[in-house]
């Protein structure tokens, strides 16, 4: 995945397609979806100015549309950890179906996320198998934690 993102500057059509996808994703439920996503953590010192800002605010600061800023940060190798303040049901289901998405339960704010995800989305809505759902709650977050410890 990192190799494909690194290739974006050399492939304008691929860059444009990714920006269009992100914009379509953000527009799925509301015209203001980018305002519900805040940057929570940035690894690169030059990007830490965006911490706490919504994607719209960060885009204004950078002089770029939100989707372009997000893609540009990914190209730089930034991890772009975000917190979503509100999310429509349609966007939440779409996000859960992305293969890289994990389910977080690392704070008192997130308490109950795993049971809510496994019961509500895996069992009741059937958006993925139980095995896949458990992987989203366990091995995907664990692999990121291990990568973070190895890298830094």
VORO-210602 format. One line per 8 residues: for each residue x negated, y negated, z of C-alpha. Coordinates in nm, 3 decimals, padded with zeros to 5 digits. Example, Ala and Ser with C-alpha at 12.3 -4.5 7.8 and 13.67 -1.06 7.14 Angstrom:
2
-01.230 00.450 00.780 | -01.367 00.106 00.714
This chain:
152
00.000 00.000 00.000 | -00.279 -00.244 00.089 | -00.439 -00.184 -00.252 | -00.112 -00.270 -00.428 | -00.076 -00.589 -00.224 | -00.439 -00.683 -00.291 | -00.372 -00.647 -00.666 | -00.086 -00.901 -00.661
-00.299 -01.210 -00.744 | -00.418 -01.036 -01.062 | -00.065 -00.934 -01.163 | 00.170 -01.236 -01.182 | 00.467 -01.024 -01.290 | 00.427 -00.794 -00.987 | 00.394 -01.099 -00.757 | 00.710 -01.255 -00.907
00.901 -00.926 -00.869 | 00.805 -00.895 -00.502 | 00.902 -01.257 -00.430 | 01.236 -01.203 -00.609 | 01.297 -00.884 -00.408 | 01.227 -01.060 -00.078 | 01.453 -01.351 -00.174 | 01.732 -01.112 -00.274
01.689 -00.925 00.054 | 01.712 -01.249 00.251 | 02.019 -01.361 00.056 | 02.206 -01.031 00.098 | 02.416 -01.138 00.394 | 02.367 -01.511 00.435 | 02.198 -01.794 00.255 | 02.009 -01.870 00.576
01.852 -01.533 00.657 | 01.491 -01.665 00.647 | 01.578 -01.889 00.944 | 01.647 -01.583 01.160 | 01.294 -01.442 01.121 | 01.012 -01.581 01.339 | 00.643 -01.504 01.324 | 00.549 -01.334 01.650
00.184 -01.247 01.598 | -00.088 -01.325 01.346 | -00.430 -01.163 01.344 | -00.616 -01.422 01.136 | -00.702 -01.743 01.329 | -00.613 -01.970 01.037 | -00.258 -01.831 01.033 | -00.188 -01.859 01.405
-00.035 -02.200 01.344 | 00.273 -02.009 01.217 | 00.334 -01.821 01.544 | 00.677 -01.909 01.681 | 00.795 -02.067 01.356 | 01.071 -01.930 01.137 | 00.978 -01.833 00.784 | 01.152 -02.150 00.663
00.956 -02.370 00.905 | 00.628 -02.197 00.819 | 00.705 -02.233 00.448 | 00.764 -02.607 00.492 | 00.438 -02.638 00.682 | 00.253 -02.449 00.407 | 00.438 -02.624 00.125 | 00.573 -02.295 -00.014
00.907 -02.116 -00.032 | 00.941 -01.858 00.250 | 00.909 -01.550 00.027 | 00.597 -01.687 -00.144 | 00.435 -01.767 00.191 | 00.511 -01.418 00.321 | 00.363 -01.250 00.013 | 00.058 -01.478 00.022
-00.002 -01.386 00.387 | 00.019 -01.018 00.298 | -00.233 -01.071 00.017 | -00.471 -01.225 00.273 | -00.444 -00.904 00.475 | -00.229 -01.059 00.748 | -00.005 -00.816 00.936 | 00.284 -01.069 00.968
00.450 -00.927 01.277 | 00.790 -01.087 01.307 | 01.090 -01.102 01.538 | 01.437 -01.118 01.389 | 01.672 -01.324 01.600 | 01.993 -01.219 01.427 | 02.053 -00.975 01.149 | 02.358 -00.887 00.945
02.466 -00.523 00.944 | 02.394 -00.494 00.569 | 02.040 -00.631 00.608 | 01.973 -00.416 00.912 | 02.069 -00.099 00.726 | 01.860 -00.206 00.425 | 01.562 -00.273 00.650 | 01.594 00.057 00.837
01.585 00.240 00.503 | 01.245 00.096 00.409 | 00.985 00.374 00.449 | 00.745 00.164 00.657 | 01.004 00.041 00.911 | 00.969 00.149 01.270 | 01.207 00.096 01.562 | 01.060 -00.106 01.847
01.133 -00.055 02.215 | 00.830 -00.222 02.371 | 00.997 -00.480 02.594 | 01.299 -00.527 02.817 | 01.453 -00.725 02.528 | 01.430 -00.414 02.307 | 01.553 -00.172 02.575 | 01.812 00.060 02.421
01.693 00.021 02.062 | 01.605 00.389 02.016 | 01.937 00.530 02.139 | 02.129 00.261 01.949 | 01.933 00.338 01.630 | 01.949 00.717 01.660 | 02.316 00.732 01.757 | 02.453 00.443 01.555
02.253 00.455 01.235 | 02.109 00.805 01.210 | 02.396 01.013 01.351 | 02.704 00.796 01.287 | 02.610 00.615 00.963 | 02.382 00.891 00.831 | 02.125 00.652 00.681 | 01.848 00.913 00.726
01.783 01.256 00.876 | 01.734 01.298 01.249 | 01.372 01.399 01.187 | 01.307 01.079 00.991 | 01.480 00.872 01.262 | 01.266 01.022 01.537 | 00.954 00.956 01.329 | 01.059 00.589 01.304
01.071 00.572 01.684 | 00.753 00.767 01.759 | 00.483 00.847 01.503 | 00.507 00.530 01.290 | 00.460 00.297 01.592 | 00.190 00.530 01.731 | -00.002 00.526 01.402 | 00.004 00.145 01.402
-00.119 00.134 01.760 | -00.404 00.373 01.678 | -00.496 00.169 01.369 | -00.501 -00.150 01.573 | -00.733 00.006 01.831 | -00.968 00.139 01.563 | -00.973 -00.192 01.374 | -01.012 -00.421 01.658
